[in-house]
Amino acid sequence: MLTVETIGRIRREHFLKGKTIKEIARDLKVSRNTVRRVLRSGETSFEYERGVQPRPKLGRWTVELDELLASNAAKAAREQLTLIRIFEDLRGRGYDGGYDAVRRYARRWAKERGQTTAAAYVPLSFAPGEAFQFDWSHEVVLLNGVTVIVKVAHVRLCHSRMLFVRAYPRETQEMVFDAHDRAFALFKGACGRGIYDNMKTAVETVFVGKDRLYNRRFLQMCSHYLVEPVACTPASGWEKGQVENQVGVVRQRFFTPRLRFKSYDELNAWLTDRCIAYAKAHRHPELTDQTIWEVFEAERPKLVPYAGRFDGFHAVPASVSKTLPGALRQQQVLRGRQCGWTSGRGSGVCRSHRNPAGGADRRRALPLIRPWRDDLRPLALRAGARTQARSPA
């Protein structure tokens, strides 16, 4: 078979050096007909394509192999069998040929099927105030001289492409609530629909299709802002492609080179200013005669009015006993929660929340959950009990 290098050398020997066909054939040890075909055709490469592919062993098994390939292609990506498994299944039915014949046939079958059933993606279009998209990303910054991986919340209005970015130490549900509140406060309103991926802070169970079992407190937040949550299909990033693209843009334009700040407050204030500056300086991708900020200003009247901050506190009923302060203290220290409890004759309520800024003020919270009278402590922990026990009788 002629290689591209041999064809190029034949052409150079003839057109540049003026050698005859006989001389080229003798020097390169190829036939004269080959040299003549290269020079007369003007082609720079030749490919051999067999008109009819003989299948002495696979020929009578092609119908069953087509059924196996078609049924396998109809399955979900996780459940699809490899070609080795399909080959073993065919061998179990009586096929005594080799694997290479099955592999070549399956490759050609997939190529022909791909040409006839190519996937088509229609660009999504959104009306003003119709929807926003939410996502997280992980970025590296220097906070107070320490390299930290921060979790960045991204909110994007689908019509105007207005963006909002805010950094947090974690991706807890309280921080999801805080990101929504600050974004809607900046936008001065919310959209009728929110598009999310299947994050654990929002979705508890994924069913077939678009059916989801959402988290109860997440639904309360959506109800507060009058937002209808919509979860994307798993492994279908194009359903919220705008915010996926925003993650890359923000990483390149905002977080490169590595940012240096003293605190999260300074970092987030700078990010908010950068979002507004970016919107005012860049053109809208569809309405090219306007900037993103101008389209956003026109979209604002269509937004759902801002309903104020959502109360993310979570009340937990508990029975008042001598062990309750210790349990609250352990929960506060291990989970970083601010806890307070009120006493009564028979029951009490512990009202706790996590601080979105990261961590609780333990020095302030611990005194609230300590017994305030010595006679309420267990006998072994009362002042002087240990001394009395050690003193001689």
VOROSE-165743 format. One line per field, with one value per atom (N, C-alpha, C): z, x, y; atom name. Coordinates in steps of 0.1 Angstrom, whole numbers. Example, Ala and Ser with C-alpha at 12.3 -4.5 7.8 and 13.67 -1.06 7.14 Angstrom:
<torros>
w = c(78  78  78  71  71  79) .
u = c(132  123  132  128  137  129) .
v = c(-57  -45  -33  -22  -11  0) .
atomo = c(N  CA  C  N  CA  C) .
</torros>
This chain:
<torros>
w = c(0  0  0  -9  -10  3  8  20  14  23  19  16  23  21  7  3  -10  -21  -20  -30  -31  -20  -20  -27  -24  -31  -46  -50  -65  -72  -65  -71  -72  -61  -61  -71  -72  -82  -96  -99  -113  -116  -107  -110  -107  -97  -93  -100  -100  -105  -120  -125  -139  -143  -134  -137  -144  -152  -160  -151  -156  -149  -147  -157  -156  -145  -144  -134  -120  -119  -105  -101  -110  -106  -102  -109  -106  -92  -90  -77  -65  -66  -55  -54  -64  -64  -64  -72  -74  -89  -92  -106  -113  -127  -135  -135  -134  -134  -121  -110  -98  -99  -105  -106  -116  -127  -136  -130  -122  -115  -106  -99  -89  -97  -108  -115  -123  -128  -136  -128  -116  -108  -100  -97  -89  -75  -70  -56  -47  -35  -25  -15  -16  -8  -15  -13  -18  -7  -7  3  -4  1  -5  3  -5  1  -6  2  -3  -6  -18  -22  -14  -13  -6  5  17  28  31  27  30  45  49  63  63  61  61  73  85  98  103  102  108  99  86  77  81  86  90  104  111  125  125  113  113  119  116  120  136  142  157  163  156  161  160  149  148  160  163  175  188  190  202  203  192  192  194  187  189  203  209  223  233  230  239  238  226  224  230  232  237  253  259  273  278  291  297  296  296  294  305  317  327  326  319  317  304  296  283  284  276  276  267  271  262  250  240  228  232  242  246  252  260  265  254  244  233  225  223  216  224  237  245  244  244  243  229  219  205  205  211  212  219  229  237  228  217  208  197  197  187  177  178  168  172  162  164  157  154  147  158  153  162  166  175  181  171  163  154  144  139  130  136  148  156  158  162  165  153  141  129  125  126  122  131  144  154  152  148  145  133  122  110  113  121  125  133  142  150  141  132  123  114  108  100  108  120  128  133  136  140  129  117  105  104  107  105  117  129  141  149  143  150  159  171  181  177  179  176  188  191  203  199  204  200  211  207  217  225  238  247  247  246  246  258  265  277  276  281  282  294  294  306  319  329  342  342  332  332  341  340  347  351  361  364  366  366  368  379  387  399  398  403  403  413  416  425  417  421  416  428  426  436  431  438  434  445  441  450  452  465  468  480  483  495  504  516  526  538  541  552  552  540  538  537  538  538  525  518  506  509  504  508  495  495  484  488  481  485  475  480  473  468  455  448  443  448  443  431  420  407  405  402  398  385  376  363  358  354  348  334  330  316  305  307  296  294  305  304  305  310  313  324  333  344  354  359  368  382  391  405  410  418  423  437  446  460  465  473  479  493  496  509  513  526  530  527  526  524  515  511  503  510  523  531  527  532  527  532  544  548  539  533  523  510  506  494  496  508  511  511  517  517  503  494  481  473  475  468  473  486  491  487  487  482  467  460  445  442  448  446  451  462  467  457  450  440  428  424  412  415  428  432  428  427  423  420  418  414  401  396  384  388  378  381  382  376  376  379  387  390  385  378  372  380  385  393  388  393  391  403  404  415  427  433  445  457  467  478  487  487  495  489  477  471  468  463  458  467  472  481  473  463  455  440  431  417  411  405  399  384  377  362  357  346  340  348  349  357  371  375  389  399  409  420  434  444  458  463  465  469  484  489  503  509  520  526  528  534  537  524  514  501  494  495  489  497  510  517  512  509  504  490  482  468  470  479  481  486  494  500  488  479  468  455  456  445  433  436  425  424  411  409  406  414  411  400  392  381  382  383  383  370  366  353  353  340  338  342  349  353  340  341  330  318  320  309  312  311  315  306  294  285  289  298  303  312  317  324  319  306  300  302  305  307  320  331  343  343  335  333  326  316  309  318  326  336  345  349  358  352  339  332  330  327  325  338  348  361  366  363  368  360  347  339  342  343  344  359  368  382  391  390  399  393  382  376  373  379  388  402  410  423  432  437  445  459  465  478  486  496  505  519  528  543  548  542  547  536  539  530  526  536  533  522  524  513  500  500  487  481  488  482  478  485  481  467  466  453  442  445  434  430  439  435  426  429  420  407  406  394  385  391  384  377  384  378  367  370  360  347  349  337  329  336  329  321  327  320  308  308  298  286  288  277  271  258  250  253  251  252  240  242  230  219  223  213  209  219  216  216  204  204  204  202  203  217  227  241  249  261  270  279  286  296  306  311  321  316  304  298  296  292  290  304  314  328  333  331  335  329  316  310  315  320  325  340  347  361  364  356  359  357  350  348  359  368  379  389  397  408  419  425  435  447  451  462  475  480  492  505  505  518  521  532  535  540  536  540  553  563  576  576  576  575  589  600  613  613  621  622  637  641  655  657  668  672  686  688  701  709  722  731  745  752  765  775  784  794  804  806  816  820  829  834  823  814  803  791  790  778  776  786  784  778  783  778  763  760  746  737  741  733  732  742  741  731  732  722  708  706  692  687  696  692  689  696  694  682  680  669  655  655  643  640  649  646  646  655  655  667  666  677  683  695  702  713  715  727  731  744  748  759  759  770  778  791  800  804  808  813  823  827  837  831  819  813  800  792  779  776  765  760  745  739  725  722  714  710  696  694  681  677  666  661  647  643  629  627  615  611  606  610  605  591  581  567  566  574  573  577  583  587  601  608  622  632  644  655  665  672  683  695  698  708  722  724  736  740  730  733  734  727  727  739  744  755  768  772  784  784  772  771  775  773  775  787  796  808  819  829  840  848  852  859  874  879  893  897  907  911  915  921  926  915  903  891  885  889  883  889  882  888  900  910  923  921  912  910  905  899  892  900  912  920  926  928  934  947  949  962  964  954  956  955  946  945  957  963  975  987  988  999  998  986  984  987  985  988  1003  1010  1024  1033  1043  1052  1060  1064  1071  1085) .
u = c(8  0  9  5  13  11  22  21  21  17  17  31  41  55  60  56  60  54  41  34  41  44  50  64  71  85  83  74  71  69  60  56  68  76  88  99  101  111  107  94  90  89  81  78  90  98  109  122  125  138  137  125  123  126  126  129  117  120  110  103  92  85  94  102  110  121  127  137  131  120  113  110  105  101  113  125  137  142  143  148  140  127  118  113  116  113  98  91  76  73  62  58  56  58  55  41  32  18  14  21  18  23  35  40  31  27  19  5  -1  -13  -12  -1  1  2  10  13  0  -7  -19  -31  -32  -44  -43  -31  -29  -33  -36  -40  -27  -29  -18  -19  -30  -32  -42  -40  -49  -54  -67  -72  -79  -77  -83  -96  -107  -120  -125  -127  -132  -147  -151  -165  -174  -170  -178  -169  -173  -166  -170  -162  -166  -166  -177  -178  -181  -171  -174  -179  -176  -181  -193  -192  -201  -214  -213  -224  -237  -239  -253  -257  -248  -251  -253  -253  -255  -268  -279  -292  -293  -288  -288  -278  -267  -258  -264  -272  -279  -289  -296  -305  -298  -287  -279  -274  -269  -264  -275  -286  -298  -303  -305  -310  -300  -287  -277  -277  -278  -278  -290  -301  -313  -312  -303  -301  -295  -296  -289  -274  -266  -252  -245  -250  -245  -247  -258  -262  -257  -251  -247  -235  -236  -225  -214  -202  -191  -191  -183  -183  -178  -169  -165  -177  -186  -197  -207  -209  -217  -211  -198  -192  -194  -192  -194  -209  -218  -232  -235  -228  -230  -223  -212  -206  -214  -221  -230  -242  -245  -256  -251  -238  -233  -223  -220  -210  -196  -189  -175  -164  -168  -158  -150  -141  -133  -139  -132  -137  -135  -124  -121  -133  -138  -149  -161  -164  -175  -172  -160  -156  -157  -152  -153  -168  -176  -190  -197  -194  -201  -196  -184  -179  -186  -187  -194  -209  -215  -229  -231  -223  -224  -222  -213  -211  -223  -228  -240  -252  -254  -265  -263  -251  -248  -251  -249  -252  -267  -275  -289  -297  -291  -298  -289  -283  -274  -282  -277  -284  -283  -295  -296  -299  -293  -295  -300  -312  -318  -314  -309  -305  -317  -316  -326  -328  -341  -344  -353  -351  -358  -364  -376  -383  -378  -379  -375  -382  -373  -379  -384  -381  -386  -378  -365  -357  -343  -337  -323  -317  -304  -296  -287  -285  -276  -266  -254  -244  -233  -225  -213  -200  -189  -176  -166  -154  -144  -132  -128  -117  -106  -94  -83  -80  -80  -76  -67  -61  -53  -61  -65  -72  -63  -60  -51  -38  -33  -20  -21  -33  -34  -41  -36  -42  -55  -66  -79  -87  -93  -103  -117  -122  -135  -145  -158  -169  -176  -177  -183  -197  -207  -220  -222  -228  -231  -246  -251  -264  -264  -272  -273  -287  -291  -304  -303  -312  -311  -314  -322  -325  -315  -312  -302  -288  -285  -272  -265  -272  -267  -262  -250  -244  -242  -242  -239  -230  -219  -209  -206  -206  -203  -195  -185  -177  -181  -180  -184  -173  -172  -163  -168  -182  -188  -200  -206  -218  -230  -231  -242  -255  -266  -279  -281  -276  -277  -270  -259  -252  -258  -266  -274  -285  -291  -301  -295  -284  -277  -274  -269  -265  -278  -289  -301  -306  -305  -310  -302  -289  -280  -281  -283  -285  -298  -309  -322  -322  -314  -314  -306  -296  -289  -297  -304  -313  -326  -329  -342  -354  -352  -363  -358  -367  -364  -371  -368  -374  -385  -393  -404  -399  -387  -382  -368  -363  -349  -344  -333  -328  -316  -316  -305  -300  -288  -285  -290  -287  -293  -285  -282  -273  -281  -274  -280  -287  -283  -290  -303  -307  -319  -328  -321  -328  -325  -335  -332  -333  -342  -343  -346  -339  -341  -349  -361  -369  -367  -376  -375  -380  -373  -377  -373  -383  -381  -386  -392  -397  -386  -388  -378  -385  -378  -382  -373  -378  -370  -369  -359  -357  -368  -373  -384  -380  -369  -365  -361  -356  -353  -366  -377  -390  -396  -393  -398  -391  -378  -371  -377  -379  -385  -399  -407  -420  -419  -409  -408  -405  -397  -393  -402  -412  -421  -414  -405  -397  -401  -403  -405  -392  -388  -375  -376  -366  -365  -351  -350  -338  -334  -321  -317  -317  -317  -315  -300  -298  -284  -275  -263  -253  -258  -266  -271  -268  -255  -251  -256  -260  -265  -278  -285  -298  -296  -284  -281  -267  -266  -253  -248  -257  -253  -245  -249  -242  -229  -230  -218  -207  -211  -202  -197  -206  -202  -191  -191  -181  -167  -166  -153  -149  -159  -155  -151  -158  -154  -141  -138  -125  -113  -115  -105  -103  -115  -114  -113  -119  -120  -109  -107  -99  -85  -81  -68  -62  -50  -42  -49  -43  -48  -51  -63  -68  -62  -60  -54  -63  -70  -78  -76  -81  -79  -91  -103  -115  -124  -135  -145  -153  -155  -162  -156  -143  -135  -136  -134  -135  -148  -159  -172  -176  -172  -174  -167  -155  -148  -155  -160  -166  -179  -187  -199  -196  -186  -182  -177  -170  -165  -177  -187  -199  -206  -208  -214  -206  -193  -184  -183  -183  -183  -196  -208  -220  -221  -215  -216  -206  -196  -185  -187  -195  -196  -210  -210  -222  -230  -243  -252  -250  -249  -246  -257  -269  -280  -284  -286  -289  -276  -269  -255  -254  -265  -264  -265  -267  -269  -259  -255  -247  -255  -249  -256  -264  -257  -263  -276  -276  -287  -299  -296  -307  -312  -303  -307  -316  -313  -322  -335  -336  -349  -357  -349  -356  -361  -356  -359  -374  -382  -396  -404  -398  -404  -401  -392  -388  -399  -400  -408  -403  -410  -405  -398  -387  -379  -387  -388  -396  -389  -377  -369  -362  -354  -346  -354  -350  -357  -351  -360  -356  -351  -338  -333  -331  -336  -335  -343  -338  -345  -347  -360  -364  -365  -358  -358  -364  -376  -381  -373  -371  -363  -369  -367  -371  -361  -365  -356  -352  -339  -334  -320  -314  -300  -290  -293  -283  -284  -295  -297  -286  -281  -270  -257  -254  -242  -244  -256  -259  -258  -263  -263  -248  -240  -226  -219  -221  -215  -219  -232  -236  -230  -229  -224  -209  -201  -187  -184  -191  -188  -193  -205  -211  -210  -204  -203  -216  -225  -238  -239  -247  -250  -263  -263  -275  -279  -292  -298  -310  -313  -325  -332  -345  -353  -359  -359  -363  -378  -384  -398  -400  -412  -414  -413  -417  -416  -409  -407  -402  -395  -387  -379  -377  -372  -370  -355  -348  -335  -336  -332  -333  -318  -315  -301  -300  -288  -285  -270  -266  -252  -249  -238  -234  -229  -235  -230  -216  -212  -198  -188  -192  -183  -180  -186  -183  -192  -192  -199  -190  -195  -188  -189  -180  -181  -181  -173  -172  -185  -193  -206  -217  -216  -226  -226  -214  -213  -219  -218  -224  -239  -245  -260  -265  -256  -261  -255  -249  -244  -255  -256  -265  -261  -271  -268  -268  -272  -272  -265  -257  -249  -257  -269  -277  -284  -284  -289  -279  -267  -257  -258  -253  -253  -244  -247  -240  -225  -220  -205  -198  -206  -200  -202  -208  -210  -197  -196  -184  -181  -169  -165  -168  -176  -179  -167  -158  -146  -137  -136  -128  -134  -147  -153  -151  -152  -150  -136  -126  -112  -108  -116  -112  -114  -106  -108  -121  -126  -139  -136) .
v = c(-12  0  12  22  35  43  48  57  71  81  95  100  94  98  94  82  77  85  88  96  110  116  129  128  118  116  114  106  104  118  126  139  148  148  157  153  140  135  138  138  141  156  163  177  187  183  192  188  175  170  166  165  161  147  138  124  118  107  100  90  84  74  62  58  47  49  60  63  63  69  69  55  47  33  25  27  20  25  38  43  39  40  38  24  15  1  -1  7  6  4  -1  -4  9  8  20  24  14  17  25  22  29  44  46  59  67  60  67  71  63  66  78  78  89  102  103  115  120  110  114  118  112  115  128  132  144  143  131  129  128  132  131  119  111  99  90  77  67  58  55  46  35  23  11  8  7  4  -8  -19  -31  -30  -33  -32  -41  -54  -64  -70  -70  -76  -90  -100  -114  -117  -124  -128  -143  -151  -166  -171  -166  -171  -163  -150  -141  -139  -142  -139  -143  -155  -160  -156  -149  -144  -129  -123  -108  -103  -111  -107  -107  -118  -118  -108  -105  -95  -81  -79  -66  -64  -75  -74  -71  -78  -76  -61  -56  -43  -32  -35  -25  -25  -37  -37  -31  -33  -27  -12  -7  8  14  7  13  14  7  8  20  23  35  32  43  42  33  34  26  11  7  -7  -13  -5  -11  -21  -31  -41  -37  -42  -40  -49  -47  -56  -70  -71  -84  -92  -85  -92  -96  -87  -91  -103  -102  -113  -127  -126  -138  -143  -134  -138  -144  -139  -145  -159  -160  -173  -183  -179  -188  -193  -185  -190  -199  -201  -210  -204  -191  -185  -190  -195  -200  -192  -179  -171  -163  -154  -146  -133  -126  -113  -102  -102  -91  -89  -100  -98  -91  -95  -89  -74  -71  -57  -48  -53  -45  -43  -53  -52  -42  -43  -34  -19  -17  -4  2  -6  -1  1  -8  -6  7  10  22  34  34  45  48  37  39  44  39  43  57  62  75  85  82  91  93  82  83  89  87  92  101  111  120  128  130  138  153  160  174  181  192  200  214  217  230  240  252  262  266  268  272  287  291  305  308  319  322  336  338  351  358  372  379  375  372  368  354  346  332  323  323  313  318  312  314  300  300  287  289  278  278  266  269  258  262  252  255  252  258  255  257  251  251  259  269  278  279  282  283  298  303  316  316  328  330  339  334  341  343  355  359  351  349  343  328  322  307  303  293  288  280  284  278  275  264  260  265  275  280  275  274  269  282  283  295  292  299  298  307  302  309  310  322  324  332  328  334  336  348  350  346  337  331  340  350  360  370  377  388  384  372  367  374  381  388  377  379  369  374  364  367  356  360  350  354  343  346  333  335  325  321  308  302  292  289  278  264  263  249  251  239  239  234  238  234  241  236  241  256  259  273  283  278  287  287  277  277  288  288  298  312  314  327  332  323  327  331  324  328  342  344  357  368  367  378  380  370  372  379  375  381  395  398  412  420  415  423  425  414  415  423  425  431  423  410  401  387  378  364  361  349  344  334  331  321  307  304  290  290  280  279  265  265  253  249  236  231  218  214  200  192  179  171  171  183  184  180  174  168  178  190  201  204  200  203  191  180  168  157  150  138  125  124  112  116  109  111  100  103  93  93  85  85  98  103  115  127  137  149  148  137  136  136  144  145  146  141  143  154  166  177  177  183  186  195  192  200  214  217  231  238  231  237  241  233  237  249  250  261  274  273  285  289  279  282  288  283  288  303  306  319  329  325  334  332  323  320  315  306  299  285  281  266  259  250  243  233  232  222  216  203  196  190  192  187  172  166  152  149  138  134  133  138  138  145  156  164  179  182  196  207  203  214  219  213  218  230  232  245  249  250  253  267  276  290  291  285  287  278  267  259  267  275  283  295  299  310  306  293  288  289  286  287  302  310  324  331  328  334  329  316  311  317  320  326  341  348  363  368  361  365  359  346  339  336  341  340  353  357  349  347  340  336  349  349  361  361  372  374  384  379  387  383  392  389  381  383  376  373  365  362  375  384  396  405  406  414  407  394  387  388  386  387  401  411  425  427  422  424  416  404  396  403  409  416  427  435  446  441  430  425  420  414  409  421  432  444  450  451  456  448  435  426  427  429  430  443  454  467  468  459  460  450  440  430  430  427  427  415  416  404  395  382  373  373  376  376  390  399  413  421  419  424  439  447  461  466  457  461  454  459  452  443  434  426  434  444  453  460  464  471  461  449  439  435  435  432  443  455  466  465  461  460  448  438  425  427  437  438  439  447  448  435  425  412  402  406  397  396  385  384  393  402  411  404  410  404  403  391  388  390  394  395  383  383  372  360  348  336  331  328  324  310  307  294  287  293  286  274  264  251  249  247  245  230  226  212  210  204  202  192  195  186  186  175  174  180  188  195  184  182  173  178  171  175  172  162  159  167  176  184  194  201  211  204  192  185  181  176  173  185  196  208  213  211  216  207  194  185  188  190  194  207  216  229  228  221  220  211  200  191  196  202  206  221  229  243  251  247  254  263  274  283  278  274  268  277  278  284  276  275  267  275  273  280  269  271  261  263  252  253  242  239  229  215  213  200  199  209  208  221  220  232  231  241  241  246  238  242  248  261  268  270  263  263  267  272  274  275  272  273  287  293  306  305  312  311  317  325  331  321  309  299  298  288  286  294  290  297  303  313  319  311  302  292  299  309  316  323  327  333  322  311  302  292  289  279  283  296  300  298  299  298  284  274  261  254  262  256  258  249  251  263  271  283  282  270  268  255  256  244  233  236  224  217  222  215  206  206  198  183  173  160  161  152  152  151  143  141  153  163  174  187  186  198  203  216  222  216  211  205  191  184  170  162  165  156  158  170  172  164  165  158  143  138  123  119  128  124  126  134  137  125  123  112  113  102  102  107) .
atomo = c(N  CA  C  N  CA  C  N  CA  C  N  CA  C  N  CA  C  N  CA  C  N  CA  C  N  CA  C  N  CA  C  N  CA  C  N  CA  C  N  CA  C  N  CA  C  N  CA  C  N  CA  C  N  CA  C  N  CA  C  N  CA  C  N  CA  C  N  CA  C  N  CA  C  N  CA  C  N  CA  C  N  CA  C  N  CA  C  N  CA  C  N  CA  C  N  CA  C  N  CA  C  N  CA  C  N  CA  C  N  CA  C  N  CA  C  N  CA  C  N  CA  C  N  CA  C  N  CA  C  N  CA  C  N  CA  C  N  CA  C  N  CA  C  N  CA  C  N  CA  C  N  CA  C  N  CA  C  N  CA  C  N  CA  C  N  CA  C  N  CA  C  N  CA  C  N  CA  C  N  CA  C  N  CA  C  N  CA  C  N  CA  C  N  CA  C  N  CA  C  N  CA  C  N  CA  C  N  CA  C  N  CA  C  N  CA  C  N  CA  C  N  CA  C  N  CA  C  N  CA  C  N  CA  C  N  CA  C  N  CA  C  N  CA  C  N  CA  C  N  CA  C  N  CA  C  N  CA  C  N  CA  C  N  CA  C  N  CA  C  N  CA  C  N  CA  C  N  CA  C  N  CA  C  N  CA  C  N  CA  C  N  CA  C  N  CA  C  N  CA  C  N  CA  C  N  CA  C  N  CA  C  N  CA  C  N  CA  C  N  CA  C  N  CA  C  N  CA  C  N  CA  C  N  CA  C  N  CA  C  N  CA  C  N  CA  C  N  CA  C  N  CA  C  N  CA  C  N  CA  C  N  CA  C  N  CA  C  N  CA  C  N  CA  C  N  CA  C  N  CA  C  N  CA  C  N  CA  C  N  CA  C  N  CA  C  N  CA  C  N  CA  C  N  CA  C  N  CA  C  N  CA  C  N  CA  C  N  CA  C  N  CA  C  N  CA  C  N  CA  C  N  CA  C  N  CA  C  N  CA  C  N  CA  C  N  CA  C  N  CA  C  N  CA  C  N  CA  C  N  CA  C  N  CA  C  N  CA  C  N  CA  C  N  CA  C  N  CA  C  N  CA  C  N  CA  C  N  CA  C  N  CA  C  N  CA  C  N  CA  C  N  CA  C  N  CA  C  N  CA  C  N  CA  C  N  CA  C  N  CA  C  N  CA  C  N  CA  C  N  CA  C  N  CA  C  N  CA  C  N  CA  C  N  CA  C  N  CA  C  N  CA  C  N  CA  C  N  CA  C  N  CA  C  N  CA  C  N  CA  C  N  CA  C  N  CA  C  N  CA  C  N  CA  C  N  CA  C  N  CA  C  N  CA  C  N  CA  C  N  CA  C  N  CA  C  N  CA  C  N  CA  C  N  CA  C  N  CA  C  N  CA  C  N  CA  C  N  CA  C  N  CA  C  N  CA  C  N  CA  C  N  CA  C  N  CA  C  N  CA  C  N  CA  C  N  CA  C  N  CA  C  N  CA  C  N  CA  C  N  CA  C  N  CA  C  N  CA  C  N  CA  C  N  CA  C  N  CA  C  N  CA  C  N  CA  C  N  CA  C  N  CA  C  N  CA  C  N  CA  C  N  CA  C  N  CA  C  N  CA  C  N  CA  C  N  CA  C  N  CA  C  N  CA  C  N  CA  C  N  CA  C  N  CA  C  N  CA  C  N  CA  C  N  CA  C  N  CA  C  N  CA  C  N  CA  C  N  CA  C  N  CA  C  N  CA  C  N  CA  C  N  CA  C  N  CA  C  N  CA  C  N  CA  C  N  CA  C  N  CA  C  N  CA  C  N  CA  C  N  CA  C  N  CA  C  N  CA  C  N  CA  C  N  CA  C  N  CA  C  N  CA  C  N  CA  C  N  CA  C  N  CA  C  N  CA  C  N  CA  C  N  CA  C  N  CA  C  N  CA  C  N  CA  C  N  CA  C  N  CA  C  N  CA  C  N  CA  C  N  CA  C  N  CA  C  N  CA  C  N  CA  C  N  CA  C  N  CA  C  N  CA  C  N  CA  C  N  CA  C  N  CA  C  N  CA  C  N  CA  C  N  CA  C  N  CA  C  N  CA  C  N  CA  C  N  CA  C  N  CA  C  N  CA  C  N  CA  C  N  CA  C  N  CA  C  N  CA  C  N  CA  C  N  CA  C  N  CA  C  N  CA  C  N  CA  C  N  CA  C  N  CA  C  N  CA  C  N  CA  C  N  CA  C  N  CA  C  N  CA  C  N  CA  C  N  CA  C  N  CA  C  N  CA  C  N  CA  C  N  CA  C  N  CA  C  N  CA  C  N  CA  C  N  CA  C  N  CA  C  N  CA  C  N  CA  C  N  CA  C  N  CA  C  N  CA  C  N  CA  C  N  CA  C  N  CA  C  N  CA  C  N  CA  C  N  CA  C  N  CA  C  N  CA  C  N  CA  C  N  CA  C  N  CA  C  N  CA  C  N  CA  C  N  CA  C  N  CA  C  N  CA  C  N  CA  C  N  CA  C  N  CA  C  N  CA  C  N  CA  C  N  CA  C  N  CA  C  N  CA  C  N  CA  C  N  CA  C  N  CA  C  N  CA  C  N  CA  C  N  CA  C  N  CA  C  N  CA  C  N  CA  C  N  CA  C  N  CA  C  N  CA  C  N  CA  C  N  CA  C  N  CA  C  N  CA  C  N  CA  C  N  CA  C  N  CA  C  N  CA  C  N  CA  C  N  CA  C  N  CA  C  N  CA  C  N  CA  C  N  CA  C  N  CA  C  N  CA  C  N  CA  C  N  CA  C  N  CA  C  N  CA  C  N  CA  C  N  CA  C  N  CA  C  N  CA  C  N  CA  C  N  CA  C  N  CA  C  N  CA  C  N  CA  C  N  CA  C  N  CA  C  N  CA  C  N  CA  C  N  CA  C  N  CA  C  N  CA  C  N  CA  C  N  CA  C  N  CA  C  N  CA  C  N  CA  C  N  CA  C  N  CA  C  N  CA  C  N  CA  C  N  CA  C  N  CA  C  N  CA  C  N  CA  C  N  CA  C  N  CA  C  N  CA  C  N  CA  C  N  CA  C  N  CA  C) .
</torros>
